[in-house]
């Protein structure tokens, strides 16, 4: 029997190529035919919860036929306290599909606050990962002059690239760390030249168009204490998409998407020939489509705007939706994003990328639910405040945050923690109760979202006490970690 997350060495792709193939899938459409997810890896955070214990990597059973369905079946604690585990990536992915000597065996798990990089072995026992290596923050600081690592992507070259938010002192600085994908040796930085963006966060690359585009969240030393409205207008939050020449590794262009827009997650279409994609802007609550122009430069324009709600009982008189995660289905048909403050997850048909069409929406918590401390005085979209979501007798705390879609596009997993300092500020109930993991059923024919009442993972019941669960990964890869070249 094949192990969870492993794949047969002989693969026949829809492109007609066959023989001994490497990890992942030949194309995004091939990936959609992959096996159903059975386990999920998700980092769980204790920073800012009052508990001086390490963060851990949870292995979650998502097989509905299993007796431990929607339960944590393994916990891998990190060796230190205060890492703020956040996003993760792979040592190898579908970018290396043509190389049969490569295999997806290790999860790369940076600490956003500690700048410590953990390498986790998921090959020996996929259901019980073990720590393989730790790259110390001092090495990252001295060798790269970077800190606050965020997004990890594997490269076709057999390297791992990790974006950063700033320098070791917590000032804003966009850059990229390189690790060897086999030895996990810290090789230095990817970028060349003296010019770098003022901030960093997420990134995606498309070698067929000789481009990498990165985003900007904010200056780390200010983000760490929560969201302070007085920081707005002071250049402490990002406003640019930063364009890099892939072959020369040089920063070549900035695309302004608005002051304090805070563009976070960026997704090219999965088709490696595509020269366009989408980025979600958190504070401005807008989605921009970016694209390659006829003269070879890149541009962006807004295609979705979530209206703010006029409110009482909140820190500002208007509450933005706060788009914190977006993703695109592997067939490039649907775009999904989460409004962490308003509390809804949305599905858009992007068959026409310039005119996304809303086809699904569901509320799974948020700050404007009926009976809460916030009163909505004026709302362009809703006639009344949504009812709180209750599953299996539990009122769901927080709002929808990280998303992960099944390969076939039929199940959307949703976690509710953003970043411990911001969780503590905006959703103190998350600190008291812990976050949750939910699953939405997706109508892939006509569009539509519905909460699955049979699935609830309550991280308030962890042995170490309530914790904050963040981003999700499947052992065999998923639609936010694999890039086709």
C-alpha positions as CSV (number, residue, x, y, z in Angstrom):
1,X,0.0,0.0,0.0
2,X,1.3,3.5,-0.9
3,X,2.1,5.7,2.1
4,X,0.1,8.9,2.7
5,X,1.5,11.6,0.6
6,X,3.8,9.4,-1.5
7,X,3.4,8.8,-5.2
8,X,4.5,6.0,-7.6
9,X,7.8,6.6,-9.3
10,X,6.4,5.9,-12.7
11,X,4.0,8.7,-13.8
12,X,2.2,9.1,-17.0
13,X,1.2,12.8,-17.5
14,X,-1.5,14.3,-19.7
15,X,1.3,15.8,-21.8
16,X,2.2,12.4,-23.0
17,X,5.6,12.2,-21.3
18,X,6.2,9.1,-19.3
19,X,9.0,7.3,-17.6
20,X,10.7,7.9,-14.3
21,X,9.5,11.2,-13.0
22,X,10.3,13.3,-10.0
23,X,8.0,14.7,-7.2
24,X,4.6,16.2,-7.6
25,X,2.8,16.4,-11.0
26,X,3.7,17.3,-14.5
27,X,0.9,19.9,-14.8
28,X,-1.6,21.7,-12.5
29,X,-4.4,19.7,-14.2
30,X,-2.6,16.5,-13.5
31,X,-2.4,17.5,-9.8
32,X,-6.2,17.9,-9.7
33,X,-6.4,14.2,-10.4
34,X,-4.2,13.3,-7.4
35,X,-5.4,11.4,-4.3
36,X,-7.6,12.9,-1.7
37,X,-5.8,14.5,1.2
38,X,-5.7,12.3,4.3
39,X,-3.5,14.3,6.6
40,X,-2.7,18.0,7.0
41,X,0.3,19.6,8.6
42,X,-0.4,22.8,10.5
43,X,1.8,24.9,12.8
44,X,0.4,25.8,16.2
45,X,1.6,28.9,18.1
46,X,1.9,29.6,21.8
47,X,3.6,33.0,21.5
48,X,1.4,35.8,23.1
49,X,-0.9,33.3,24.8
50,X,0.8,33.5,28.2
51,X,2.2,30.0,28.0
52,X,6.0,29.7,27.9
53,X,6.1,26.5,25.9
54,X,7.3,25.9,22.3
55,X,5.2,26.1,19.2
56,X,4.5,22.7,17.5
57,X,3.7,21.2,14.2
58,X,0.4,19.3,14.3
59,X,-0.5,16.4,12.0
60,X,-4.3,16.4,11.5
61,X,-6.4,13.5,10.2
62,X,-8.7,14.7,7.5
63,X,-9.8,11.3,6.2
64,X,-13.6,11.0,6.8
65,X,-13.3,7.2,6.9
66,X,-10.8,7.3,9.8
67,X,-11.7,6.9,13.5
68,X,-9.5,9.9,14.3
69,X,-11.2,12.2,11.6
70,X,-10.7,15.9,12.4
71,X,-8.3,15.2,15.3
72,X,-4.7,16.0,15.9
73,X,-2.8,12.7,15.7
74,X,0.7,13.9,16.3
75,X,2.5,16.9,17.7
76,X,6.1,17.8,17.0
77,X,7.3,20.5,19.5
78,X,10.0,22.9,18.4
79,X,13.2,23.1,20.6
80,X,12.7,26.7,21.5
81,X,10.0,29.1,22.9
82,X,8.7,32.1,21.0
83,X,9.3,31.2,17.3
84,X,5.9,32.3,16.0
85,X,5.7,29.5,13.4
86,X,3.8,30.9,10.5
87,X,4.1,29.7,6.9
88,X,5.9,26.6,5.6
89,X,7.1,25.1,2.3
90,X,8.8,22.1,0.8
91,X,12.4,21.2,0.0
92,X,11.3,19.9,-3.4
93,X,8.0,20.4,-5.3
94,X,6.5,20.0,-8.8
95,X,9.1,22.5,-10.1
96,X,11.5,19.5,-10.0
97,X,9.0,17.0,-11.5
98,X,11.3,16.2,-14.4
99,X,14.1,15.1,-12.1
100,X,13.6,11.5,-10.7
101,X,16.5,12.0,-8.2
102,X,14.5,14.5,-6.3
103,X,11.8,13.8,-3.7
104,X,9.5,15.8,-1.4
105,X,10.7,14.7,2.0
106,X,11.2,17.7,4.2
107,X,8.9,20.6,5.3
108,X,10.6,23.9,5.8
109,X,9.2,25.7,8.8
110,X,10.6,29.2,9.6
111,X,9.9,31.1,12.8
112,X,8.6,34.5,11.7
113,X,9.7,36.2,14.9
114,X,12.7,34.1,16.0
115,X,14.2,33.9,12.4
116,X,15.0,30.3,13.2
117,X,14.5,27.9,10.3
118,X,13.3,24.4,11.1
119,X,13.7,21.4,8.7
120,X,11.1,18.7,9.4
121,X,11.5,15.1,8.1
122,X,8.1,13.9,6.8
123,X,9.6,11.0,4.8
124,X,10.4,8.6,7.7
125,X,6.9,8.6,9.0
126,X,4.4,11.1,7.3
127,X,2.0,10.7,10.2
128,X,4.6,11.5,12.8
129,X,7.1,14.0,11.5
130,X,10.4,14.5,13.2
131,X,12.8,17.4,13.5
132,X,15.8,17.0,11.1
133,X,17.8,20.2,11.4
134,X,17.6,23.8,12.7
135,X,19.2,26.8,11.0
136,X,20.1,29.2,13.8
137,X,19.0,32.9,13.5
138,X,22.5,34.1,14.1
139,X,23.6,32.4,10.9
140,X,20.7,34.0,9.0
141,X,21.6,37.4,10.4
142,X,25.3,37.3,9.7
143,X,25.3,35.5,6.4
144,X,22.2,37.2,4.8
145,X,21.7,40.4,6.8
146,X,18.0,39.5,6.8
147,X,15.4,38.4,9.3
148,X,11.8,37.6,9.9
149,X,11.5,34.8,7.3
150,X,8.1,34.2,5.8
151,X,7.3,32.3,2.5
152,X,9.3,29.2,1.4
153,X,9.2,28.0,-2.2
154,X,11.3,25.2,-3.7
155,X,13.1,26.0,-7.0
156,X,13.8,23.9,-10.0
157,X,17.5,24.4,-9.3
158,X,17.3,22.2,-6.2
159,X,17.3,25.1,-3.8
160,X,14.9,26.5,-1.3
161,X,14.1,30.2,-1.3
162,X,12.6,32.0,1.7
163,X,11.3,35.6,1.6
164,X,11.9,37.9,4.6
165,X,10.2,40.9,6.0
166,X,13.2,42.9,7.3
167,X,16.7,43.1,8.5
168,X,18.0,41.6,11.8
169,X,17.1,44.8,13.7
170,X,13.4,44.7,12.6
171,X,13.6,47.4,10.0
172,X,11.8,46.8,6.7
173,X,13.9,45.1,4.0
174,X,12.8,42.8,1.2
175,X,15.1,39.9,0.4
176,X,15.4,36.2,0.0
177,X,17.4,33.5,1.8
178,X,18.7,30.4,-0.1
179,X,19.0,26.9,1.4
180,X,20.4,23.8,-0.3
181,X,17.4,21.5,-0.7
182,X,19.5,18.4,0.2
183,X,22.0,19.5,2.9
184,X,19.9,22.5,4.1
185,X,23.1,24.5,4.2
186,X,22.5,28.2,4.3
187,X,23.9,29.4,1.0
188,X,23.3,33.2,1.4
189,X,20.9,35.5,-0.4
190,X,19.2,35.0,-3.8
191,X,19.0,38.7,-4.8
192,X,21.9,40.6,-6.5
193,X,22.6,44.3,-6.7
194,X,22.4,47.0,-4.1
195,X,18.8,48.0,-4.7
196,X,16.1,46.2,-2.6
197,X,12.5,46.9,-1.7
198,X,11.8,48.7,1.6
199,X,9.7,45.8,2.8
200,X,9.0,42.1,2.1
201,X,6.4,39.4,2.7
202,X,5.2,36.8,0.1
203,X,6.4,36.0,-3.4
204,X,5.7,33.9,-6.5
205,X,7.9,33.3,-9.6
206,X,7.3,32.4,-13.2
207,X,10.5,31.5,-15.1
208,X,8.8,31.4,-18.5
209,X,8.3,35.1,-18.1
210,X,11.6,35.7,-16.4
211,X,9.9,37.2,-13.3
212,X,9.5,37.0,-9.6
213,X,7.0,39.3,-7.9
214,X,7.1,39.9,-4.1
215,X,4.8,41.8,-1.7
216,X,5.0,44.0,1.4
217,X,3.3,43.7,4.7
218,X,5.0,46.2,7.0
219,X,8.0,47.0,9.2
220,X,8.6,44.1,11.6
221,X,9.4,46.1,14.7
222,X,6.0,47.8,14.5
223,X,4.0,44.7,13.5
224,X,5.2,42.8,16.5
225,X,3.1,44.9,18.9
226,X,-0.2,44.7,17.1
227,X,-2.0,47.0,14.7
228,X,-1.7,50.7,15.7
229,X,-3.8,53.0,13.5
230,X,-1.4,55.8,14.2
231,X,1.2,53.9,12.1
232,X,-1.0,54.6,9.0
233,X,0.4,57.3,6.8
234,X,3.9,56.9,8.2
235,X,5.2,54.4,5.6
236,X,5.2,51.5,8.1
237,X,2.8,49.4,6.0
238,X,3.5,48.2,2.4
239,X,2.1,49.6,-0.8
240,X,4.1,47.9,-3.6
241,X,4.3,44.8,-5.7
242,X,8.0,44.4,-6.3
243,X,9.2,43.0,-9.6
244,X,12.4,41.1,-10.0
245,X,14.3,39.9,-13.1
246,X,14.4,36.1,-12.6
247,X,17.6,35.5,-14.5
248,X,19.7,38.4,-13.2
249,X,18.1,38.3,-9.7
250,X,17.8,42.1,-9.7
251,X,15.0,44.3,-8.4
252,X,13.7,46.1,-11.5
253,X,10.2,47.6,-10.9
254,X,7.8,48.7,-8.2
255,X,4.0,48.7,-8.8
256,X,2.1,51.0,-6.4
257,X,-1.2,49.6,-5.2
258,X,-2.0,52.4,-2.7
259,X,-0.7,53.8,0.6
260,X,-1.1,51.4,3.5
261,X,-2.7,48.8,1.3
262,X,-0.5,46.1,2.7
263,X,-0.5,43.6,-0.2
264,X,0.0,40.2,1.3
265,X,-0.6,36.9,-0.5
266,X,0.3,36.9,-4.2
267,X,-0.7,34.1,-6.6
268,X,0.1,33.8,-10.3
269,X,-2.3,31.6,-12.2
270,X,-1.0,28.0,-12.0
271,X,-0.6,27.7,-15.8
272,X,3.2,28.4,-16.1
273,X,2.5,30.1,-19.4
274,X,0.2,32.6,-17.8
275,X,1.5,36.2,-17.3
276,X,-1.0,37.3,-14.8
277,X,-2.3,36.7,-11.3
278,X,-3.9,38.2,-8.2
279,X,-2.8,39.8,-4.9
280,X,-4.9,40.4,-1.9
281,X,-4.4,43.8,0.0
282,X,-5.3,43.5,3.6
283,X,-5.8,47.0,5.0
284,X,-7.4,48.4,1.8
285,X,-9.4,45.2,1.4
286,X,-8.9,45.0,-2.4
287,X,-7.8,42.4,-4.8
288,X,-5.6,43.6,-7.7
289,X,-5.0,41.7,-10.9
290,X,-1.4,42.0,-12.0
291,X,-0.2,41.3,-15.6
292,X,2.6,41.7,-18.1
293,X,2.2,44.6,-20.5
294,X,3.0,44.7,-24.2
295,X,6.3,46.5,-23.5
296,X,7.4,43.7,-21.1
297,X,6.9,45.6,-17.9
298,X,4.3,44.7,-15.3
299,X,1.1,46.5,-14.2
300,X,-1.8,46.0,-11.8
301,X,-5.3,47.3,-11.4
302,X,-8.0,46.7,-8.8
303,X,-10.7,44.1,-9.8
304,X,-12.4,43.6,-6.4
305,X,-13.1,46.0,-3.6
306,X,-14.7,44.9,-0.3
307,X,-16.6,47.9,1.1
308,X,-15.8,48.9,4.7
309,X,-18.6,48.8,7.2
310,X,-19.4,51.9,9.4
311,X,-19.4,50.6,13.0
312,X,-19.6,51.5,16.6
313,X,-17.7,49.7,19.4
314,X,-14.5,49.1,17.4
315,X,-11.1,50.8,17.2
316,X,-12.0,52.8,14.1
317,X,-15.4,54.2,12.8
318,X,-15.0,52.1,9.7
319,X,-14.1,48.4,9.6
320,X,-12.3,47.0,6.5
321,X,-12.8,43.4,5.5
322,X,-9.1,42.7,6.0
323,X,-8.3,40.2,3.2
324,X,-5.6,38.0,4.8
325,X,-5.3,35.1,2.4
326,X,-6.2,34.3,-1.2
327,X,-5.7,31.2,-3.4
328,X,-6.5,30.0,-6.9
329,X,-7.9,26.6,-7.8
330,X,-5.5,24.5,-9.8
331,X,-7.6,24.8,-13.0
332,X,-7.3,28.6,-12.7
333,X,-11.1,28.9,-12.6
334,X,-11.9,30.1,-9.0
335,X,-10.3,32.6,-6.7
336,X,-10.9,32.4,-3.0
337,X,-10.2,34.9,-0.2
338,X,-10.9,35.4,3.5
339,X,-12.1,38.6,5.2
340,X,-10.6,38.1,8.6
341,X,-12.5,41.0,10.3
342,X,-15.8,40.9,8.5
343,X,-15.8,37.1,8.9
344,X,-16.7,35.8,5.4
345,X,-14.9,33.5,2.9
346,X,-15.6,34.4,-0.8
347,X,-15.4,32.4,-4.0
348,X,-15.0,34.2,-7.4
349,X,-15.3,32.8,-10.9
350,X,-12.2,34.2,-12.7
351,X,-12.8,32.7,-16.1
352,X,-12.6,36.3,-17.2
353,X,-9.7,37.5,-15.0
354,X,-10.4,41.2,-15.6
355,X,-14.0,40.8,-14.3
356,X,-14.1,38.3,-11.3
357,X,-17.7,37.2,-10.5
358,X,-18.8,36.5,-6.9
359,X,-20.3,33.0,-6.9
360,X,-19.9,31.8,-3.3
361,X,-19.9,33.4,0.2
362,X,-20.2,32.0,3.7
363,X,-19.7,33.6,7.1
364,X,-17.6,31.7,9.6
365,X,-17.1,34.1,12.5
366,X,-15.7,37.6,12.4
367,X,-16.1,40.9,14.3
368,X,-19.6,41.9,13.1
369,X,-21.7,38.9,14.2
370,X,-25.0,39.6,15.9
371,X,-24.8,39.9,19.6
372,X,-21.1,40.9,19.7
373,X,-19.5,44.2,20.9
374,X,-19.6,45.8,17.4
375,X,-22.7,47.5,16.1
376,X,-22.8,47.9,12.3
377,X,-24.4,51.3,11.5
378,X,-24.1,51.3,7.7
379,X,-23.3,48.3,5.4
380,X,-23.3,48.4,1.6
381,X,-23.5,44.6,1.3
382,X,-25.6,43.1,4.2
383,X,-29.1,43.9,5.5
384,X,-28.3,42.7,9.0
385,X,-25.4,41.5,11.0
386,X,-24.6,37.8,10.4
387,X,-25.4,35.2,13.0
388,X,-22.5,33.6,14.9
389,X,-21.3,30.3,13.5
390,X,-22.0,27.4,15.8
391,X,-20.7,23.9,15.0
392,X,-21.2,20.9,17.2
393,X,-22.3,23.2,20.0
394,X,-19.2,25.5,19.8
395,X,-19.4,29.1,18.8
396,X,-16.5,29.7,16.4
397,X,-14.0,32.3,17.7
398,X,-12.0,34.6,15.5
399,X,-12.5,35.1,11.8
400,X,-11.5,33.1,8.6
401,X,-7.8,33.4,7.9
402,X,-5.6,30.9,6.2
403,X,-7.1,28.8,3.4
404,X,-6.1,25.6,1.7
405,X,-8.0,23.9,-1.2
406,X,-8.1,20.2,-1.9
407,X,-6.4,19.2,-5.2
408,X,-9.7,18.5,-6.8
409,X,-11.1,21.8,-5.6
410,X,-14.0,20.4,-3.7
411,X,-12.9,21.1,-0.1
412,X,-11.6,24.3,1.4
413,X,-9.9,24.2,4.8
414,X,-10.1,27.4,6.9
415,X,-8.1,28.3,10.0
416,X,-8.8,31.4,12.2
417,X,-5.5,32.7,13.5
418,X,-3.6,35.5,11.7
419,X,-0.6,36.5,13.9
420,X,-0.5,36.1,17.7
421,X,-0.1,39.9,18.5
422,X,-3.0,40.8,16.2
423,X,-5.1,37.8,17.4
424,X,-4.7,39.1,21.0
425,X,-5.8,42.6,19.9
426,X,-8.7,41.9,17.6
427,X,-9.9,38.5,18.9
428,X,-9.0,38.0,22.6
429,X,-11.3,35.0,22.6
430,X,-8.7,33.2,20.4
431,X,-6.2,33.6,23.2
432,X,-8.6,32.2,25.7
433,X,-10.2,29.5,23.6
434,X,-7.7,28.7,20.9
435,X,-8.3,28.8,17.2
436,X,-10.2,26.2,15.1
437,X,-9.8,24.5,11.7
438,X,-13.0,24.3,9.6
439,X,-13.8,22.7,6.2
440,X,-16.1,24.2,3.6
441,X,-17.7,22.2,0.8
442,X,-17.2,23.7,-2.6
443,X,-19.6,23.6,-5.5
444,X,-17.2,23.4,-8.4
445,X,-19.9,23.3,-11.1
446,X,-21.8,26.5,-10.4
447,X,-20.0,28.0,-7.5
448,X,-21.0,28.0,-3.9
449,X,-19.6,27.4,-0.4
450,X,-21.2,25.6,2.6
451,X,-19.8,24.8,6.0
452,X,-19.3,21.1,6.7
453,X,-20.9,20.5,10.1
454,X,-19.1,17.2,10.6
455,X,-15.6,18.8,10.6
456,X,-14.4,20.8,13.6
457,X,-10.9,20.8,15.1
458,X,-10.8,22.8,18.3
459,X,-7.3,23.8,19.2
460,X,-8.6,25.0,22.5
461,X,-8.4,21.4,23.7
462,X,-4.7,20.9,23.2
463,X,-2.7,19.2,26.0
464,X,-0.6,22.3,26.4
465,X,-3.6,24.6,26.5
466,X,-5.3,26.7,23.8
467,X,-3.1,27.5,20.8
468,X,-3.2,29.4,17.5
469,X,-3.1,27.2,14.4
470,X,-2.1,28.9,11.1
471,X,-1.2,27.6,7.6
472,X,-2.0,24.2,6.1
473,X,0.1,21.8,4.0
474,X,-0.7,18.4,2.5
475,X,2.2,15.8,2.2
476,X,1.8,15.6,-1.5
477,X,1.7,19.3,-2.2
478,X,-1.1,21.8,-2.7
479,X,-2.2,24.7,-4.7
480,X,-0.2,27.3,-2.7
481,X,3.2,25.6,-2.4
482,X,3.7,24.0,-5.9
483,X,5.0,26.1,-8.8
484,X,5.2,24.6,-12.3
485,X,8.1,25.8,-14.5
